[in-house]
Amino acid sequence: MGLFLEKVIEDGDVYYNITKGGYALVVVLALIAFATISFFKNSDGKGKMSVKQITVSALCLALAFVLSNIKLFKLPMGGSLTVFSMFFVTYIGYLYGPRVSLSAAFAYGLLQMIADPYIISVPQLLCDYILAFGALGLAGFFHNSKVGMLKGYFAGIFGRYVFSVLSGVIFFADYAPEGSSALGYSLTYNASYIGAEAILTIAVMAIPAVRVALHRIKAEALEKSVRKEHQAANA
């Protein structure tokens, strides 16, 4: 483990920095996770993902990562309000379904671990980065349902919220103010930034022109056979 994580003790607090070997491992895992998308079948079950579909997924993932670094505010113990970053991860699921979205969300979690790591243990690392961000991939299970974009977004951010709350209760309970329960503090703390971003994102999604544009992008992103089936199902 010392090859990937370096233990640091500062003012009595113990945390870990990612070593060069750790960064290399994370990058390789992220590339493998995203590369698996090319082996998945299309959302119609007929053939594998095309180059165009993989490219669109990569662009959404890149946009999500860039936007995640535009922070409106950052909380002291981790977590920040970003500009629609979670939406573009869930949007991949809306476009191409759960297998693609779960792989992309896993890759996104690894990228977040590189960009802004705060690690106190391996279990906490798994909960905060792999499981919490990976849960955004749950959006893909609603890609063919009515109002699937909104349902998928709710499912994804709720999944992230659950794991973030769990992390707060298990790993950061000592930071709860005196007289407050760890669960109550974690629920409030994580809702302050995840909930705020959700409200902001849904407000933008509610704008008719934005909603129409996002649906149009899906129609263009899907291959011809899939597009016809999608239009017929939503006619």
C-alpha positions as CSV (number, residue, x, y, z in Angstrom):
1,M,0.0,0.0,0.0
2,G,3.0,2.3,0.6
3,L,3.6,2.3,-3.1
4,F,0.4,4.1,-3.8
5,L,-0.4,6.1,-0.6
6,E,1.9,8.1,1.7
7,K,1.0,8.5,5.3
8,V,1.1,12.0,6.7
9,I,0.8,13.1,10.3
10,E,0.0,16.8,10.9
11,D,-1.1,18.3,14.2
12,G,-2.2,14.9,15.4
13,D,-4.3,14.2,12.3
14,V,-3.5,11.3,10.1
15,Y,-4.2,11.4,6.3
16,Y,-2.7,10.0,3.2
17,N,-1.3,11.6,0.0
18,I,-1.3,9.8,-3.3
19,T,2.2,8.9,-4.5
20,K,3.4,9.0,-8.1
21,G,2.7,5.2,-8.2
22,G,-0.8,5.9,-6.9
23,Y,-1.5,8.5,-9.5
24,A,-0.3,6.2,-12.2
25,L,-2.5,3.4,-10.9
26,V,-5.6,5.6,-10.8
27,V,-5.0,6.9,-14.3
28,V,-4.6,3.4,-15.6
29,L,-7.8,2.3,-13.9
30,A,-9.7,5.3,-15.2
31,L,-8.6,4.5,-18.7
32,I,-9.5,0.9,-18.4
33,A,-12.9,1.8,-16.9
34,F,-13.7,4.1,-19.8
35,A,-12.3,1.7,-22.4
36,T,-14.7,-1.0,-21.4
37,I,-17.5,1.1,-22.9
38,S,-16.3,0.1,-26.3
39,F,-17.2,-3.5,-25.5
40,F,-20.7,-2.9,-24.5
41,K,-23.7,-3.4,-26.7
42,N,-25.6,-0.4,-28.0
43,S,-28.7,0.6,-26.0
44,D,-30.9,-1.2,-28.5
45,G,-28.9,-4.4,-27.9
46,K,-27.8,-4.6,-31.6
47,G,-24.0,-4.2,-31.9
48,K,-21.4,-2.4,-29.9
49,M,-21.0,1.2,-29.1
50,S,-19.9,3.2,-32.1
51,V,-16.9,5.6,-32.2
52,K,-19.4,8.5,-32.2
53,Q,-21.1,7.3,-29.1
54,I,-17.9,6.7,-27.2
55,T,-16.7,10.2,-28.3
56,V,-19.9,11.8,-27.0
57,S,-19.5,9.9,-23.7
58,A,-15.9,11.1,-23.4
59,L,-17.0,14.7,-24.1
60,C,-19.7,14.5,-21.4
61,L,-17.2,13.1,-18.9
62,A,-14.6,15.7,-19.8
63,L,-17.2,18.5,-19.4
64,A,-18.3,17.1,-16.0
65,F,-14.6,17.0,-14.8
66,V,-13.9,20.6,-16.0
67,L,-17.1,21.9,-14.4
68,S,-16.3,20.0,-11.1
69,N,-13.3,22.3,-10.8
70,I,-15.5,25.5,-11.0
71,K,-16.5,25.7,-7.4
72,L,-19.0,28.2,-6.2
73,F,-18.0,27.3,-2.6
74,K,-16.0,24.6,-0.9
75,L,-16.8,23.2,2.5
76,P,-14.0,22.7,5.0
77,M,-14.3,19.0,5.5
78,G,-14.8,18.1,1.9
79,G,-17.6,18.6,-0.6
80,S,-18.3,21.6,-2.8
81,L,-21.0,23.3,-4.8
82,T,-20.0,23.0,-8.5
83,V,-21.7,24.1,-11.7
84,F,-23.7,21.2,-13.1
85,S,-20.8,18.7,-12.9
86,M,-22.9,15.8,-11.6
87,F,-25.6,16.4,-14.3
88,F,-23.2,15.6,-17.2
89,V,-22.2,12.2,-15.6
90,T,-25.9,11.3,-15.2
91,Y,-26.6,12.6,-18.8
92,I,-24.3,9.8,-20.1
93,G,-26.7,7.4,-18.5
94,Y,-29.6,9.1,-20.1
95,L,-28.0,8.7,-23.5
96,Y,-26.7,5.2,-23.4
97,G,-28.0,3.2,-20.4
98,P,-26.6,1.7,-17.2
99,R,-23.6,-0.2,-18.3
100,V,-22.0,2.8,-20.0
101,S,-23.0,5.2,-17.2
102,L,-21.7,3.0,-14.4
103,S,-18.3,2.6,-16.2
104,A,-18.2,6.4,-16.9
105,A,-19.1,7.2,-13.3
106,F,-16.5,4.9,-12.0
107,A,-13.9,6.6,-14.2
108,Y,-15.2,10.0,-13.0
109,G,-14.7,9.0,-9.3
110,L,-11.1,8.1,-10.1
111,L,-10.6,11.4,-11.8
112,Q,-12.0,13.2,-8.7
113,M,-9.6,11.3,-6.5
114,I,-6.7,12.7,-8.6
115,A,-8.0,16.3,-8.7
116,D,-9.0,16.8,-5.1
117,P,-8.1,13.9,-2.8
118,Y,-8.8,13.8,0.9
119,I,-7.9,10.4,2.2
120,I,-7.9,9.1,5.8
121,S,-8.2,5.4,5.0
122,V,-8.7,3.0,2.2
123,P,-12.4,2.2,3.2
124,Q,-13.1,6.0,3.2
125,L,-11.4,6.3,-0.2
126,L,-13.7,3.6,-1.6
127,C,-16.8,5.2,0.0
128,D,-16.2,8.8,-1.0
129,Y,-14.7,8.4,-4.4
130,I,-15.6,5.0,-5.9
131,L,-19.0,4.3,-4.4
132,A,-20.3,7.9,-4.0
133,F,-19.3,9.1,-7.5
134,G,-20.0,5.7,-9.0
135,A,-23.5,6.0,-7.8
136,L,-24.1,8.7,-10.4
137,G,-24.2,5.9,-12.9
138,L,-27.5,4.8,-11.5
139,A,-29.0,7.3,-13.9
140,G,-28.6,4.9,-16.7
141,F,-31.3,2.6,-15.4
142,F,-33.9,5.3,-16.4
143,H,-32.7,6.1,-19.9
144,N,-35.7,4.7,-21.6
145,S,-38.4,5.7,-19.1
146,K,-40.7,8.7,-19.3
147,V,-39.0,11.8,-18.0
148,G,-35.9,9.6,-17.8
149,M,-33.4,12.5,-17.8
150,L,-34.9,13.9,-14.6
151,K,-35.4,10.5,-12.9
152,G,-31.9,9.5,-13.7
153,Y,-30.5,12.7,-12.3
154,F,-32.4,12.3,-9.1
155,A,-31.3,8.6,-8.8
156,G,-27.7,9.5,-9.4
157,I,-27.4,12.4,-6.9
158,F,-29.4,10.5,-4.3
159,G,-27.0,7.6,-4.6
160,R,-24.1,9.9,-4.2
161,Y,-25.8,11.6,-1.2
162,V,-26.4,8.2,0.5
163,F,-22.7,7.2,0.3
164,S,-21.5,10.7,1.3
165,V,-23.8,10.6,4.4
166,L,-22.5,7.1,5.2
167,S,-18.9,8.3,4.9
168,G,-19.7,11.2,7.3
169,V,-21.2,8.9,9.9
170,I,-18.5,6.2,9.7
171,F,-15.3,8.2,9.1
172,F,-16.0,11.8,10.1
173,A,-18.3,11.5,13.1
174,D,-15.7,13.2,15.4
175,Y,-16.3,16.5,13.4
176,A,-20.0,16.7,14.4
177,P,-20.6,19.7,16.7
178,E,-21.0,18.9,20.4
179,G,-24.6,17.8,21.1
180,S,-25.3,16.8,17.5
181,S,-25.6,13.3,16.3
182,A,-23.2,12.1,13.6
183,L,-26.1,11.1,11.4
184,G,-27.9,14.4,11.7
185,Y,-24.7,16.4,11.1
186,S,-23.8,14.3,8.1
187,L,-27.3,14.5,6.6
188,T,-27.3,18.3,6.9
189,Y,-23.6,18.8,5.9
190,N,-23.9,16.8,2.6
191,A,-27.3,18.2,1.8
192,S,-25.9,21.7,1.9
193,Y,-23.8,21.2,-1.3
194,I,-25.4,18.2,-3.0
195,G,-28.9,19.6,-2.5
196,A,-27.9,23.1,-3.5
197,E,-26.4,21.9,-6.8
198,A,-29.5,19.7,-7.4
199,I,-31.8,22.7,-7.0
200,L,-29.6,24.9,-9.3
201,T,-29.4,22.1,-11.9
202,I,-33.1,21.3,-11.9
203,A,-34.0,25.0,-12.3
204,V,-31.8,25.2,-15.4
205,M,-33.3,21.9,-16.7
206,A,-36.8,23.3,-16.3
207,I,-36.1,26.0,-18.9
208,P,-37.9,24.8,-22.0
209,A,-35.1,25.7,-24.5
210,V,-32.6,23.8,-22.4
211,R,-34.8,20.8,-22.1
212,V,-35.5,20.7,-25.8
213,A,-31.7,21.1,-26.6
214,L,-30.8,18.2,-24.3
215,H,-33.4,15.9,-25.9
216,R,-32.2,16.9,-29.3
217,I,-28.6,16.1,-28.4
218,K,-29.8,12.6,-27.3
219,A,-31.5,12.1,-30.7
220,E,-28.3,13.1,-32.5
221,A,-26.1,11.1,-30.2
222,L,-27.9,7.8,-30.8
223,E,-27.3,5.8,-33.9
224,K,-30.0,5.7,-36.6
225,S,-31.6,2.4,-35.6
226,V,-31.7,3.4,-31.9
227,R,-33.0,6.8,-32.7
228,K,-36.0,5.5,-34.6
229,E,-36.9,3.2,-31.8
230,H,-36.5,6.0,-29.3
231,Q,-38.7,8.3,-31.3
232,A,-41.3,5.6,-31.8
233,A,-41.4,4.8,-28.1
234,N,-41.8,8.5,-27.2
235,A,-44.2,9.4,-30.0
